[in-house]
Amino acid sequence: MPKGSCGGRPPGFDEDGYKKRNTVEGAINRMKQSRAVATRHDKRSCVFLATKAAAALVIWLRT
């Protein structure tokens, strides 16, 4: 992987894309901390999606 002239990050580093990726990863980690989402093993995908939506709503209301 080529580096810039002074070393460090590669010259093609996209700062805006990195910020968005970091935001998404943080949201996923918060979802994983929710016990309701982490321990669900439902047979129906609609029930699991509803659990994820409820956990996302709780996270959104707390922030």
N, C-alpha and C positions, 0 to 999 in steps of 0.2 A: 504494500500500500504506500503510494508516494506521499511524502510529507511536504509542507510548505517550505519556503526558502529558509526559514528560521526554525524549522522543526515544529513539533506540536501537532495540531489537527491537520488532516488532509485539506488541500485547497478547495475541495468540493463540499465542505461542511455547510449544511443548510440550517442556520440558526432558528428560523421560524418553524421548520419541520421538527426540529429537536424539541422545541418548547411544546408543540402540540402533542408529540409522542410522550413527553414527560407527564403532561396533563392526563392523557388517557391511561398511562400506566399507574398513576396515582389513584385514579378512579377505580381501576380494576383491583388494586390492592385494598382499597376501602371496602369494596364489595366482598372480597375474600375474608375480611375481618368479621363480616356479619355471619353469625352462627347459623342463621336461618338459610343462608345461601350455601355456606360451606358444607353443611351436613345433609343437604337434600339429595335424594336419589329417587326421584319420582318416575313412575312409569310413563306418565303423559308429559309431553314437552310443554303443553299449555300451562300446566300447574307450576312447573319449574320456572317458566318465563314470568308468570304472575308473581312468584316469590322474588325473583330478581327485580321486578318492577317495584314491588313494595319496599324492598331494601333500598333501591335507588331513591325512592321517594323520601324515605326516612333520612338518608344521607343528605339529600337536597334540602330538606326542611331544617336540618341541624346546621347547615352552613349559611 
